[in-house]
Amino acid sequence: MKIAATIAEARTLIAALREERRGSEQGNAVGFVPTMGYLHEGHASLLRRSRAESGISVLSIFVNPIQFGPGEDLDRYPRSEKADLELAEREGVDVVFLPSVDEMYPQERKTTVTVTGVTERLCGASRPGHFDGVATVVSKLFHIVKPDKAFFGAKDAQQVAVLQKMVIDLNMDVEIVPCPIIREEDGLALSSRNVYLSSEQRREALVLSRSLREAAERIQSGESVSPRRIVEDVTRAIQASPLAVIDYVEMLAFPDLVPLDEEHGLSDLRDSGGSLILAVAVKFGTTRLIDNVIMKLKEAALHV
């Protein structure tokens, strides 16, 4: 495994691997997993998917300052470089791109990538400017790494939708590959921020996956229920936790992230084979957690 601290080093290493593996059995396609580090089993699952589908596997670790808003947890965002590199080595990563802030933003930034439409709701509404920061840094990383496929976890489903839209609109030659949410045995979605939770908050946070699962089972059973009623029931279940402070509970069409019509939304989606997302963001103390379920109704399949 090679480690690149600069853009020039990353480009050189990846280009050399592409040439070396040209015509080899595993091929020279590049799979890419962009992260902010503090890696866990969710990230490891992305790296395994990248290794399975690509001849060259690249990981980036960069805590991107421009996607954090005022008062957010940039300074206290968990970091674990040694453990991250050990995990990357175990998962067969070929190149780790580990740049500094100065390397990624060496001068005053005059360019921002903004994706509209899919950024106005969910986390985009409560974290203004967040997805500008995400789209800008991922665009930069794509230009540096030049991957054939990039792998992202579905826990950040809005991020997936934003990046898919960016890639289509800007004709980027990369496939965005969404990967399933990885959960603890008790259902809590893995997140680098889980480390902030007290033991009591950790127990209370299980209400997120539990309420989402129960709502999804009702929808998939064909029960005649409106999106508004589902949102109200999930909200009520989460509010029963004394430690939970809700940012949002929303049900939207996916990946366009538009509200569902109260009269015909679910039936229309089921008839057309469309997908919906039921997504939540909730604070426990100072720790903000997100979770979701994505359902393709015609197939009656639940994706979490």
N, C-alpha and C positions, 0 to 999 in steps of 0.2 A: 504494500500500500504506500502510495506517495502522498505527501502533504504539500500543498501549494499555498503560500501566503500572499502571493501577488497575482494579479490578473495575467501578467505575461507568463508566469510559471504555470498557471492552470492551463492556459491555451497551449503552451508548448508540450506539457505532459499529455494532454488529451489528444492533440494532433499526432504525437508519436505513437500512442496506443492505437489510434485509428489506423495508422500506416502498418504497424506491427501485426495487427489482427485482421488486416484486409485478406479476405479469402479463407480465413480460418474457420474451423467447424462452428465455433460460437458466434462468429461474425464480429463486425466492428461498430455496430450500432451503439449509441450512447444512451443509457438510462440515467436519469438525474433525479435526486431527491433533495430539494432545497429545505433547510431547517434553520431554526434559531437555536439549536443545540439543546442541552439537557435531555439527551435522547432516552427514550423508553421503548417498551415493546411495540407501541404503535409505530414509531419510526423504524424499528427493526423490521416490522412487517412490510413497510414500504421498500426497504433496502432488499429484502428477499424477493419481492415482486420485481424490482429493477434487475436484480441478478438473473432471475428466471427468464426475463424477456429481452435482455440486452447482453451484448458481448462485453461491454465496458460499463462499469457502474461508478457514478460520480455522486458524491455527497457534498453539500455546502453547509457550513455552520456560520451563521452571521446574525447577530441580534441587530435587527434593522431599526435604527432610531426614528426614521421618518414615518413609521406606521404606528408609533405611540403618540397619544395625545397628551395634553397638559394634565398632570396629576395621575397619569397611568404608571405602570410598574416597570419602566425601562431600567432604572437604576437597581432595582431589586429583582429583576428577572433572573431566574436561577441559571447558573452556568456551571459546567462540569467538563472542561476540555479533556482531561485525562481519561475519564470514564467514557466520554463520547468517542474518542479515538479507539479505545479498546473495543467498544461495541462495533464500530465501523470495521475494524480489522476482522472481528469474528464473523461479520456478515459478508465478507468478501469484497469490500469496497476497493476499487482500484485507485481512485484519486479523491482526496478530501481537500476542498477549497475552503480555506480558513482565513479570510481577509480581515483586516482592521477596518474601522470606520473611515480612517483617512485614505485607505486604499480604494474603498468603494465610492467615497465622496471627497476627492482630493481638493475640490474648489467649490465655491458657492454654486449651488445647484440652480439651474435656470429652466430645467425641463422636468415636467411631471406627466406621468401617464394616468389619464382619468378615464374610467369606464362608467358610463351613465346607465340608468335604467335598472340594472340589477344591484345597484349599490344604495338605493334610497331607503330600503327597509332593513329589518333585522339589525345586524351589527353596524351597518352603514348609517342607520338613523341615530344610534346612540354613541357612535364613535366617528364623528365627522372627520374626514380626511384619512381615516385608517386605510381604506382600500386604494386611495391614491398612492399611499406609501407602499402597499403590497404590490400593486401593479407596476409601479416604477422599479422597485428592486428586483422583482421577478423578470421584468423585461431586460434589465441589465444583466442578470444572471444567465438568461437564455442567450444573450448575445455573446457572453463570455464562454459558456460551456458548449453551446450549439448542440443541445441534446436532440435525439430523435423522439424520445418519450420522457415525460416528467410525471412523477408520481406524487399524489397528494391525498391525504386522509379525508374521508367524507365527514368527519366531525366538524371541520371547517367547510361546510357545504356551500356557504355563500362565497367563500374564497374560490372554491372550485368553479362555481358559475361565473364569477368575475373573470377568472383567468381563461376559461373556455371562450368567453366572449372576446377578450382581448386578443387571443390567438387567432380567432376567426377574422376579426375586424382588421387586424394588422398583417394578415397573411403570413403569420409566423410558421415556419416549417417544423412544428413540434406537436406531438399529440399529448393532451392532458389526460392522464389516467387516474380517475377517482378510485380509491381503495377503501374497503369497509372499515368502519369504526372498530377499534380494538378496545375491549372492555375488561375490567377486573372481573373475577368470578362472581361478585355480587352485583355486577351490572354497571358500575361507575365507569364512564368513558375515560380512558387514559388521557392525561394532560400533564404538561410540565408544571402547570400551576397547582396541581393537586398537592404538591409538597407544602403549600401555604396553609392547608386546611388543618384545623385542630381535630382531635379524634371525634369530638361531638359534631363538628361541622361535616366531617367525612361521613359519619353515619346519616346525618340529615340530608346530605347531597344525593343519597340514593333515591330520593323522591323524584328526581329528574328522569332517570331511566325507567323507573317504575310507572310513572304517570304517562310517559310517552308510549311505553309498551302496551299498557292497558288501552290507551286511545287507539293505537294502531290495530289492536285486535278487534275493537268495535268496528272500525272502518272496514277492515278486511272481511268481517263476517257478513257484510252487506246490510248492517243495521241502518235504517233510515234516520239519519241524523245530519244536521246542518254543520258546516264548518264553524259557525259561531258557537254552537253548543259544545262542540269538541274543545274549542279554545277555552270556553268558560269552565268546562269540567277539569281540564288540565290546570288552569289557573287556580281553581279552588283546591285541587289536590296539593299543589305546591305551596299555596298560602297556609295550608294546615301545618307546615313546618315553621316553628317559631323563629328559626334562624334564617329563613329564606327571604330575600328581597328581590322581587321580580323586575328584570329589565324589560323583557318581552316574552310573550307566548304568541306565536303566529302560525297560521296554516296558509300556504301559498302554493300555486302551481310551480313546478320545478322543471327546468332550470331558469325559467323566465322570471320567477319570483314576483308574480302578480297575484293580487287577492282573488279568491274563489268567489263566484257568484253564489249568494245564499240559497237561491232556489234550485239551481242546476249544476253547481260547481262539481260536486263529487260524482254525480251520475254522468255528466258530460265527460269528465276525465276518464271514468270507467269505460264509457262507450268508445272513446277515442284511443284508449291505451296510454293516456298521458300519466304523468307522475305528479305527486304532490310531496311537499315537505312540511312536517310539523316540527317547529324549531323553538327552542327556549334558550334564554340567557338569564341567569340568576346569580345574585351575589350571596355568598356566605361569609359574613365579615367583610373583609376587603378583597376577597377572592371571587372573581367573576368566572363562572363556568358556563359553557355552552354545550348543548346536546341536540340531537335531532333524530327523526326517523324519516326515511324517504321511501315512498311506496309507489310502485307501478301497478295501478289498480286492475287493469285488464288481466294481468297474469296472477293477480292475487298474491304477489310475492312481496315480502317485507325485507327491506334492506336497511341495516343499521350499521 
